[in-house]
Amino acid sequence: MNIKISVKLSLSIVFYILFSSCLMAQENYVSPVREGNEPVTAGKFAPTWQSLQQYKTPEWFRNAKFGIWAHWGPQCQPEQGDWFGRFMYNEGGDQYKWFVEHYGHPSKVGFKEIINDWKAQNWDPEKLVALYKRAGAQYFFAMANHHDNLDLWDSKYQEWNSVRVGPKKDIMTGWSKAAKKYGLPFGISVHATHAWTWFETSQRSDTSGPFAGIPYDGKLTKADGKGKWWEGLDPQELYAQNHPFSLNSDKDLFALWGQWNWDNGASIPSQAYCEKFYNRTIDLINKYNPDLLYFDDTALPLYPVSDAGLKIAADFYNRNMAAHNDKLEAVLFGKMLTNEQKKCMVWDVERGAPDKIEDLPWQTCTCIGDWHYSKSVYDNNGYKSAATVIHMLVDIVSKNGNLLLNIPVKGDGTIDDKEVAILEKIAAWMDVNKESIFDTRPWKQYGEGPVSDAIKPGKDQSFSEGKVKLSANDIRYNQKGNILYATLLGVPSDNISLKLLGKNKYNGKIKSIEILGSKEKLSWKQSGDSLVITKPKVIPNDIAIVLKIK
């Protein structure tokens, strides 16, 4: 080989290796946020994954099992369902058409007008939280901001907040006081990290028609507000769109799904954006001292492009320990976690559940309808029934999990009659059967029956709910001391057969069996294959029958 060619090839290889290394370093680079305004609380936890692995889930959360969430903000005002702030800029879509009909074209007006119309005029947080507690909630969650970037408290770092615009109310303070009055641990959910990419639709313009090529209001600046209701406010502080589009943002509406972890061509947030989010969130924690903190992010907010999330996590844990005599009582949630990250916080599975008992406590978050209030869900009777919610809860608890359930709130701050009816039916079931839920722990196996045999293992199990239908032939187990609870997810049509309690599989001695909510004396027989209980004459409810086995 010609020596000049060899040298050139060698240099090319060296350059390629160095270039690749630089790319890898850049890809994995964590941009540190400055702590000048809101410093991280000093303590046991440092802002590293290794340090966060010292975390241990508090017993109170493991005992609680069931929480209710008010996932409420300005996107509930139109009553058009989820992600209105993003989809209203999707030319030709249903929410776009609704907005144009009710407000005008998004080149003239935009999501900020939805905020202005949101007044929360009938909101009574104490009334709602009292109902949630009666339905069995052991903790309560309120949303502090969504991807729409509006802070729902008197925010020091975000001029677009609910005290200054919209309702002119401190929403978080109202929820916090109500939770405290009714003795419920208070949780806060934070979603605003993704406004950077989520609101990219507001940068678009129509591709056809009389407004073709005219930018939507995501391009407006503070100067454009002169003489408008929002004069003095900067739309860029709301929409955060002074940046290039993410890859395929202008072509693929759902490209965002594949870029949630700031990869696959996502536009990377600026240092200023990351620091503002960090300061907003630390300010929120300092104001409300939440017991639980939920992030709608893969792992932690802005990771791996910034260390903001790691610093927030360390601050949250350290601050909580300082308030509890060096005992950690805080619960922090993250999604799509690795096995190592699950040691650092509680794994949250959106609209789904694992296929097995998890060694570490976890949580499902779901909703009886859309996350944001939808009139069409109400009109079409699209809510989950009380029975569906309870079946989910029993299944989740049997696998070492908790259920966080959103009850969509209308723009005016109320919930509708169908939602109230669902909560009252959950409350009635809880009145009789709550001992089989609260303070329990998983048994050696979570359950048996057709669905147990049909569930396939999955990597994350998010968005897996509803893929299988539970019935009275599906049984879920959990325990408390020497008591085993076996819950039938429906009404038995014949004798009850519990295969896992046959003598061949269960070595313990069964002393007594009763049905919660009934005084009927049951007849039962244990063989090698199963424990068979003669069909009861009295069925106390039509949702889920709980056998209490001593």
Solvent accessible surface area in square Angstrom, and as a share of the most:
residue,aa,sasa,rsa
1,M,183,0.82
2,N,85,0.43
3,I,134,0.68
4,K,146,0.62
5,I,91,0.46
6,S,36,0.23
7,V,76,0.44
8,K,137,0.58
9,L,88,0.44
10,S,60,0.39
11,L,115,0.57
12,S,63,0.41
13,I,101,0.51
14,V,79,0.45
15,F,137,0.57
16,Y,148,0.56
17,I,99,0.50
18,L,108,0.54
19,F,102,0.43
20,S,31,0.20
21,S,55,0.36
22,C,85,0.51
23,L,90,0.45
24,M,122,0.54
25,A,66,0.51
26,Q,135,0.60
27,E,130,0.58
28,N,97,0.50
29,Y,131,0.50
30,V,47,0.27
31,S,25,0.16
32,P,72,0.45
33,V,5,0.03
34,R,169,0.62
35,E,61,0.27
36,G,74,0.71
37,N,101,0.52
38,E,11,0.05
39,P,86,0.54
40,V,28,0.16
41,T,38,0.22
42,A,94,0.73
43,G,56,0.54
44,K,112,0.47
45,F,7,0.03
46,A,44,0.34
47,P,44,0.28
48,T,66,0.39
49,W,45,0.16
50,Q,152,0.68
51,S,17,0.11
52,L,0,0.00
53,Q,65,0.29
54,Q,82,0.36
55,Y,19,0.07
56,K,159,0.67
57,T,17,0.10
58,P,9,0.06
59,E,89,0.40
60,W,63,0.22
61,F,0,0.00
62,R,53,0.19
63,N,45,0.23
64,A,7,0.05
65,K,3,0.01
66,F,1,0.00
67,G,0,0.00
68,I,0,0.00
69,W,2,0.01
70,A,0,0.00
71,H,5,0.02
72,W,2,0.01
73,G,1,0.01
74,P,2,0.01
75,Q,0,0.00
76,C,0,0.00
77,Q,56,0.25
78,P,9,0.06
79,E,45,0.20
80,Q,61,0.27
81,G,2,0.02
82,D,39,0.20
83,W,30,0.11
84,F,0,0.00
85,G,0,0.00
86,R,6,0.02
87,F,40,0.17
88,M,0,0.00
89,Y,0,0.00
90,N,39,0.20
91,E,61,0.27
92,G,41,0.40
93,G,19,0.18
94,D,119,0.62
95,Q,25,0.11
96,Y,22,0.09
97,K,120,0.51
98,W,51,0.18
99,F,0,0.00
100,V,55,0.32
101,E,138,0.62
102,H,100,0.45
103,Y,60,0.23
104,G,24,0.23
105,H,13,0.06
106,P,0,0.00
107,S,21,0.14
108,K,141,0.60
109,V,34,0.20
110,G,0,0.00
111,F,0,0.00
112,K,2,0.01
113,E,22,0.10
114,I,0,0.00
115,I,0,0.00
116,N,45,0.23
117,D,61,0.32
118,W,0,0.00
119,K,93,0.39
120,A,0,0.00
121,Q,118,0.52
122,N,83,0.43
123,W,35,0.12
124,D,66,0.34
125,P,22,0.14
126,E,67,0.30
127,K,145,0.62
128,L,12,0.06
129,V,0,0.00
130,A,28,0.22
131,L,16,0.08
132,Y,0,0.00
133,K,91,0.39
134,R,129,0.47
135,A,0,0.00
136,G,8,0.07
137,A,0,0.00
138,Q,63,0.28
139,Y,0,0.00
140,F,0,0.00
141,F,0,0.00
142,A,0,0.00
143,M,3,0.02
144,A,0,0.00
145,N,3,0.02
146,H,6,0.03
147,H,2,0.01
148,D,2,0.01
149,N,3,0.01
150,L,1,0.01
151,D,0,0.00
152,L,1,0.01
153,W,1,0.00
154,D,73,0.38
155,S,11,0.07
156,K,130,0.55
157,Y,53,0.20
158,Q,1,0.00
159,E,48,0.22
160,W,0,0.00
161,N,7,0.04
162,S,0,0.00
163,V,50,0.29
164,R,120,0.44
165,V,6,0.04
166,G,2,0.02
167,P,11,0.07
168,K,130,0.55
169,K,69,0.29
170,D,43,0.22
171,I,1,0.00
172,M,0,0.00
173,T,41,0.24
174,G,17,0.16
175,W,2,0.01
176,S,24,0.16
177,K,134,0.57
178,A,0,0.00
179,A,0,0.00
180,K,171,0.72
181,K,124,0.52
182,Y,59,0.22
183,G,60,0.58
184,L,13,0.06
185,P,35,0.22
186,F,13,0.06
187,G,0,0.00
188,I,0,0.00
189,S,0,0.00
190,V,1,0.01
191,H,2,0.01
192,A,1,0.00
193,T,1,0.01
194,H,0,0.00
195,A,0,0.00
196,W,21,0.08
197,T,3,0.02
198,W,0,0.00
199,F,0,0.00
200,E,3,0.01
201,T,0,0.00
202,S,0,0.00
203,Q,12,0.05
204,R,40,0.15
205,S,33,0.21
206,D,10,0.05
207,T,119,0.69
208,S,72,0.47
209,G,52,0.50
210,P,126,0.79
211,F,57,0.24
212,A,48,0.37
213,G,56,0.53
214,I,79,0.40
215,P,68,0.43
216,Y,3,0.01
217,D,1,0.00
218,G,0,0.00
219,K,102,0.43
220,L,42,0.21
221,T,63,0.37
222,K,108,0.46
223,A,86,0.67
224,D,63,0.33
225,G,0,0.00
226,K,167,0.71
227,G,70,0.67
228,K,109,0.46
229,W,101,0.35
230,W,7,0.02
231,E,102,0.46
232,G,32,0.31
233,L,9,0.04
234,D,30,0.16
235,P,0,0.00
236,Q,32,0.14
237,E,67,0.30
238,L,0,0.00
239,Y,0,0.00
240,A,13,0.10
241,Q,5,0.02
242,N,136,0.70
243,H,21,0.09
244,P,108,0.68
245,F,78,0.33
246,S,5,0.03
247,L,108,0.54
248,N,68,0.35
249,S,6,0.04
250,D,90,0.46
251,K,168,0.71
252,D,65,0.33
253,L,33,0.16
254,F,108,0.45
255,A,17,0.13
256,L,7,0.03
257,W,128,0.45
258,G,41,0.39
259,Q,9,0.04
260,W,37,0.13
261,N,54,0.27
262,W,15,0.05
263,D,66,0.34
264,N,103,0.53
265,G,40,0.39
266,A,10,0.08
267,S,15,0.10
268,I,88,0.45
269,P,10,0.06
270,S,49,0.32
271,Q,70,0.31
272,A,72,0.56
273,Y,24,0.09
274,C,4,0.02
275,E,18,0.08
276,K,44,0.19
277,F,4,0.02
278,Y,0,0.00
279,N,10,0.05
280,R,7,0.03
281,T,3,0.02
282,I,0,0.00
283,D,5,0.03
284,L,0,0.00
285,I,2,0.01
286,N,49,0.25
287,K,85,0.36
288,Y,29,0.11
289,N,86,0.44
290,P,3,0.02
291,D,39,0.20
292,L,0,0.00
293,L,0,0.00
294,Y,3,0.01
295,F,1,0.00
296,D,17,0.09
297,D,3,0.01
298,T,24,0.14
299,A,3,0.02
300,L,0,0.00
301,P,0,0.00
302,L,1,0.00
303,Y,53,0.20
304,P,33,0.21
305,V,23,0.13
306,S,1,0.00
307,D,17,0.09
308,A,0,0.00
309,G,0,0.00
310,L,13,0.07
311,K,20,0.09
312,I,0,0.00
313,A,0,0.00
314,A,0,0.00
315,D,0,0.00
316,F,3,0.01
317,Y,0,0.00
318,N,4,0.02
319,R,70,0.26
320,N,12,0.06
321,M,24,0.11
322,A,79,0.61
323,A,75,0.58
324,H,67,0.30
325,N,147,0.75
326,D,112,0.58
327,K,129,0.55
328,L,27,0.13
329,E,33,0.15
330,A,0,0.00
331,V,0,0.00
332,L,0,0.00
333,F,0,0.00
334,G,0,0.00
335,K,17,0.07
336,M,93,0.41
337,L,16,0.08
338,T,77,0.45
339,N,115,0.59
340,E,90,0.40
341,Q,24,0.10
342,K,37,0.16
343,K,90,0.38
344,C,0,0.00
345,M,4,0.02
346,V,1,0.01
347,W,12,0.04
348,D,2,0.01
349,V,0,0.00
350,E,26,0.12
351,R,44,0.16
352,G,3,0.02
353,A,22,0.17
354,P,4,0.03
355,D,28,0.14
356,K,109,0.46
357,I,47,0.24
358,E,23,0.10
359,D,139,0.72
360,L,81,0.41
361,P,15,0.10
362,W,1,0.00
363,Q,0,0.00
364,T,0,0.00
365,C,0,0.00
366,T,0,0.00
367,C,0,0.00
368,I,1,0.01
369,G,12,0.11
370,D,42,0.22
371,W,28,0.10
372,H,1,0.00
373,Y,3,0.01
374,S,7,0.05
375,K,88,0.37
376,S,64,0.42
377,V,27,0.15
378,Y,48,0.18
379,D,79,0.41
380,N,114,0.58
381,N,112,0.58
382,G,46,0.44
383,Y,28,0.11
384,K,35,0.15
385,S,55,0.35
386,A,4,0.03
387,A,28,0.22
388,T,54,0.32
389,V,1,0.01
390,I,0,0.00
391,H,27,0.12
392,M,27,0.12
393,L,2,0.01
394,V,9,0.05
395,D,15,0.08
396,I,2,0.01
397,V,1,0.01
398,S,1,0.01
399,K,2,0.01
400,N,8,0.04
401,G,0,0.00
402,N,4,0.02
403,L,0,0.00
404,L,0,0.00
405,L,1,0.00
406,N,0,0.00
407,I,0,0.00
408,P,2,0.01
409,V,0,0.00
410,K,49,0.21
411,G,3,0.03
412,D,33,0.17
413,G,1,0.01
414,T,40,0.23
415,I,19,0.10
416,D,11,0.06
417,D,92,0.47
418,K,61,0.26
419,E,0,0.00
420,V,52,0.30
421,A,61,0.47
422,I,22,0.11
423,L,0,0.00
424,E,67,0.30
425,K,100,0.42
426,I,1,0.00
427,A,6,0.04
428,A,61,0.47
429,W,8,0.03
430,M,4,0.02
431,D,99,0.51
432,V,68,0.39
433,N,1,0.00
434,K,100,0.42
435,E,60,0.27
436,S,2,0.02
437,I,3,0.01
438,F,26,0.11
439,D,77,0.40
440,T,0,0.00
441,R,56,0.21
442,P,22,0.14
443,W,26,0.09
444,K,109,0.46
445,Q,81,0.36
446,Y,28,0.11
447,G,10,0.10
448,E,22,0.10
449,G,18,0.17
450,P,76,0.48
451,V,9,0.05
452,S,21,0.14
453,D,118,0.61
454,A,48,0.38
455,I,44,0.22
456,K,150,0.63
457,P,110,0.69
458,G,42,0.40
459,K,207,0.88
460,D,23,0.12
461,Q,27,0.12
462,S,25,0.16
463,F,95,0.40
464,S,25,0.16
465,E,48,0.22
466,G,79,0.76
467,K,152,0.64
468,V,67,0.38
469,K,182,0.77
470,L,42,0.21
471,S,46,0.30
472,A,20,0.16
473,N,103,0.53
474,D,1,0.00
475,I,9,0.05
476,R,2,0.01
477,Y,1,0.00
478,N,9,0.04
479,Q,60,0.27
480,K,64,0.27
481,G,77,0.74
482,N,118,0.61
483,I,31,0.16
484,L,13,0.06
485,Y,2,0.01
486,A,0,0.00
487,T,3,0.02
488,L,3,0.02
489,L,1,0.01
490,G,11,0.10
491,V,67,0.38
492,P,9,0.06
493,S,104,0.67
494,D,96,0.50
495,N,77,0.39
496,I,6,0.03
497,S,50,0.32
498,L,0,0.00
499,K,127,0.54
500,L,10,0.05
501,L,1,0.00
502,G,0,0.00
503,K,121,0.51
504,N,116,0.59
505,K,119,0.50
506,Y,48,0.18
507,N,152,0.78
508,G,34,0.33
509,K,164,0.70
510,I,14,0.07
511,K,151,0.64
512,S,47,0.30
513,I,14,0.07
514,E,72,0.32
515,I,3,0.02
516,L,12,0.06
517,G,52,0.50
518,S,20,0.13
519,K,211,0.89
520,E,46,0.21
521,K,194,0.82
522,L,17,0.09
523,S,70,0.45
524,W,85,0.30
525,K,152,0.64
526,Q,33,0.15
527,S,49,0.31
528,G,28,0.27
529,D,110,0.57
530,S,11,0.07
531,L,0,0.00
532,V,54,0.31
533,I,0,0.00
534,T,69,0.40
535,K,88,0.37
536,P,6,0.03
537,K,188,0.80
538,V,75,0.43
539,I,52,0.26
540,P,44,0.28
541,N,33,0.17
542,D,98,0.51
543,I,7,0.03
544,A,0,0.00
545,I,0,0.00
546,V,1,0.00
547,L,0,0.00
548,K,31,0.13
549,I,5,0.03
550,K,91,0.38
